[in-house]
Amino acid sequence: MTQELAPVTHGTAHTAAARPEGADPGWWRSAVIYQVYVRSFADGDGDGVGDLPGIRARLPYLAELGADAVWLTPFYASPQADGGYDVADYRTVDPLFGSLADADDLVRTAHELGLRVIVDIVPNHTSERHAWFRAALADRRGGPDRERYHFRPGKGGRGELPPNDWESVFGGPAWTRVPDGDWYLHLFAPEQPDLDWDHPEVREEFDRILRFWLDLGVDGFRIDVAHGMVKAPGLPDIGHQEQVKLIGSQVLPFFDQDGVHEIHRSWRRLLDGYPGQRIGVAEAWAPTPERMALYVRPDELHQAFNFHFLRCDWDAAAMRAVIDESLAATVSVGAPTTWVLSNHDVVRHVTRYGGGATGLRRARAAAMLMLALPGSVYVYQGEELGLPEVADLPDEVRQDPSFFRDNGQDGLRDGCRVPIPWTAGGSSYGFGSGGSWLPQPASWAGLSVEAQTGDPASTLELYRAALRLRRELPGLGDGPMRWLDAPQGVLALSRPGLVCTVNTRSTPVELPVPGRPVLSSEPVAPTGGNIRLPADSCIWWAI
């Protein structure tokens, strides 16, 4: 798989340098941000679970890869009922992942390498073991400690029925009854009670939490369920079942309510009060790109994940429509578009695009397309290795809470969370000295960082080349884009100084040569004025 077809005139390969104070205003508009799922990136203490010291030791890899920032999933004190998204203490590092000193060391090391650090914040719900919820359970019915959550009496003659018909994202009712008869709301697992953001103490506490981590030096927050903190007044029934999927487009009384924007505007003011361009990133699910764009208005958050692009099929017409809709919506509010192909909640895109050799070809081409689009990009750990979904995990090792319920999802999110391989040998392919919390396939030895480094045909070297060129070619990142005429099944887009062509067809297609080829996801051999663009492939052309 030939990749760099001809060298671009440039100096030495990119090596990240220390971050100058106050540099790069608007850095997030073109940034490549690498998502680390903390449990599965690198294990520093040999207990089989990833941790902050393990991540810190691997930060040079991310700087060499060409990332601008790293986003860490939750590492706070937690019973781990949902992989850390059930937080018991927002100001403490869970011993499973290290200590507060380890977090401080990680941030400092990242900054020395020129990497910014974004951490997860989970404001929609706490853990059932959070001090507030324990106090709520100990309080009387209708007591003040219950006002920070959504406690309600049940329906039916004896209050035996839930207060409304809402369903959990993880399956089953969104309500659990406590011994004194009240019910509490949890849009996710019962161990994750929803906070009531109408209560002033909730807002004040999260302002203090954000300031705690900003004072430690983090560069921003990815806001979990940013669209879910406000519920429709009266908590009305929906009237039908199968209400919500993890990433869906339904109009619902507990998601994407207008009141969330007041919260995000207040957080933007808080972030703007700190030096160094600190940012907020919305994990928001909205019914339309236009509704999504509201989260990134000039006085709100800086970025919002583009799940419409993630969910798009491998089809030129569908991809073009999603790209056009996404760009139009964000441009209308002056914000960059944020592109993503995989994350810790969805099937890896190698598998979504068909799996095997076909899925890998499409995934490589899709990555090049994504990196050529205007705006910012998120890379999920291991996608640069071409990792597929692990679909055959035994039931006894699974930990996804939706797997154990009458789930509204497939219950198989563990398959995208298997620890990534660093070396071709060892008990966990270099993940750590003590095995891995989820078993890794034997085939991953050949997909490891060690096995792929230096191999010009590897997916890792394709990503490294693409990220280096993204920095070197002046027209990539945020900026203008226009479509070019192309045959059916082919996308051709122009950026200043660059043309990107993508063939989504299962057969090659002949095209005029638009410029000098600089990177290709599959081997190509230009002849004369035309080129045969291979099936499921992408080429970048310097013009």
C-alpha positions, 0 to 999 in steps of 0.5 A: 500500500504505497502512501507517500507518492512524492516528497513534499518540500519541507524541513525535518519531520514534525517534532512537537515543541514546548507550548509558548505562553499565549500561542495559537489563538483559536488553536482548536479550530484546526486541532487534531485531538487524540482520544485516550480511553484511560483504562485501555491505553497504557498500564503503568503499574502492571494491574491490567488496567490503564492509568495516568502514569502509563499514559504519561510514559506514552505521551511522546508517541502522541507528539510524534504521531502529530496530535495537538491535544489529548482528551482523557476519559474520566479518571476520577474517584468512581465505583466504575459501574460505567467505566468511570462515567459514574463519578463519586468525587470530581476532585480526586483521582481514582486509585485505579488510575493513580493520584492527583500528583500523577494527574499534575505530572501528566499535564506538565509533561504534555505541555512540555511536549507541546500537547494540550490536555482535555479532560472529561467532565460528567455533569448530567449525573453522579455516582450513587456513591457521591456524597450528595446522593448518599445524603439524598437517600438518607433524607426524608421524602421531600427533604432538601437533600433530594432536591439536587436530583430528580426524586418523584413519587410514583404512579398507581394506587400505591406509587408502584409505577414509575413517574413517567414512561422514560427509558434509560439509554442503557435499557429498561426504565429510567427510574429506580424506586428507593425503600421509602417509595420515591423514585429517582431518575437515571437516564443511564444506569441506576448507579448514575442518578441524574442531577437537577440543574434547576438547583443552584447548588448544582451549578455552583458546585460544577463551577468550582469543579471546573476551576479546580482542574483549570487551576491544575492546568488542563486546557479544556473539558469534553462535556459528557451528555452536554445536551441532557442536563435540562429536562422538559418542565413537568417531565412529560410522558413520551408515549412510545417505547424504544425512545433513545439510542446512544447516538440518535436523532429523536426529539425527546423531553430529556435531551437537547432542551433549550435550557442547556445553552444557558449553562454552556454560556456560563461555562464559556465565560468561566473558560474565557477568564483563564489564559491560554485558550481553554476550551469546552467540547460538547458531546451533544446529540441533536436531531439536526445539524442546525440544532447541533450548531447552537452548542457552538455559537460564539458565546457558547462552547468551542466544539461539538462532536459531529455524530452525523458524519460518524454515522454516515454510510460509506457512500459518496452521495451520503457523505457529501450531503452530511459534510455540506449540512455540517459545514453549513450549520457551523459556518452559520454561527462562525464555528469550526466543524469537528469530525470524528469516525470512532470513539469509545461508545461506537463500533470501530469504523474498520468494522462498520465499513465492512470489516476485513480487508475491505473495511480497512481500505475504507477506513484508511480512505475515510481517515484521509477524507476526514483530515482533509475537511475544514475544521478540527479532527478527533482520532480515537486511540487505536484507529491509527493502527487500523484496529477492528472491533473485537466482536467475540469477547466472552460474556464473562469478561464484559463490563458495559452496563448496557450488556446486563440490562434489557438494553437499548443499545447492542450492549457490546461497547466493550469491543471498542475498548480492548487495550491497544497493542504496543509491541508484537509480543508479551502478555498484553502486547506491551500494554502493561506487565500484568495482562489486560482487563479485556483480552486482546486478539492474537491477530493484534500482534501484527497491528501493534505500534512496534510492528507497524512503525517504519512499514510504509504500507502500514496504517500507522505510517499513513496517519503519521504522514497525513498528520505531518502533511496536515501541518505542512500544507497551508490549506488544511485545517480550518478554512475554505473548501469547494467541491469539484466535479467527479463521477458517481461514487467519487468525492473530489474536494479542493482546499487551498493548494490541495485536492482530495479525491475519494473513490467509494466504489468497489471498482477503480475509476479513471480520473484526470490527474489534478496535480502532484500526488503526495499521499495515497491510501492505496498503491497508485501509478499515475500515467500520462494525464489520467490516473486509475483511482483504486476502489475504496481509496483516497489520494491527496494532490498538491496543486 
